[in-house]
Amino acid sequence: MLGVLLYILVWVALWVLRHVWWKWTIGGRAHLKPRGQAMILAVNHLHWIDTWVLGASLPLPLRPAWLAKAELFANPVAAWWLRAIQVIPVSRGRHGRSALVAAEEALKGGAALIIFVEGHRSATGGLQEGQGGAVRLAARSGCPIVPIALWGTEAGLRGVCLRKPIHVSIGEPYFVPTEPSKISQQRMSELTDELMLRLAALLPERYWGVYRERMERSDDKMTR
């Protein structure tokens, strides 16, 4: 209960800052499903403040669950807070499977599950190669993926103090074909690329990163 109260207080404080201080825009909120309808929110990752910005950009009643690396739980106080805001720890290797099981259970319960699809913060600001976790969960659960692009957060707290613009763009939900058997590596790569290109399409060109060439090829096809 205390965790829920703290989450609400943080959300309200950030809401006030967004309207009073930050130049913070949010587009596409209509693409989000109501609380209780499961969805996977697939997001790029530029800075640690992304979690605060994203959480406060979503409707308060949504109260999403998150996937995050298990190392963040090393500090007992941090671990308490992370569990209070419904963060599921992900370990590398075999132990990571338990996180996927927990994520599937959360989706079955109607959660909105946030996944930073690159697996880590971008060192360059541009998109890094996507990981397959979001696609795999979508294929297994039948839940839609909602791509969400963040930019402007790479400046961190310094950018906040200087009132540099922050943007959140929420894309249209889409479904990954449900696979009756194990997804092949090639098929996983294709589905992950589709997700990352949808994400890139929400971002300004300078953030396309490793997907620049594929985005340019896609643009060329559309102009022919």
Buried (B, 14 or more C-beta within 10 A) or exposed (E): EEBEEEBEEBBEEBBEBBEEEBEBEBBBEEBBBEBEEBBBBBBBBBBEBBBBBBBBBBEEEBBBBBBBBBEBBEEEEEBEBBEBBBBBBBBEEEEBEEBBEBBBEBBEEBBBBBBBBBBEBBEEBBBBBBBBBBBBBBBBBEBBBBBBBBBBBBBBEEBBEEEBEBBBBBBEBEEBEEBEEEBEEEBBBEBBBBBBBBBBBBBEEEBBBBBBEBBEEBEEEEEE
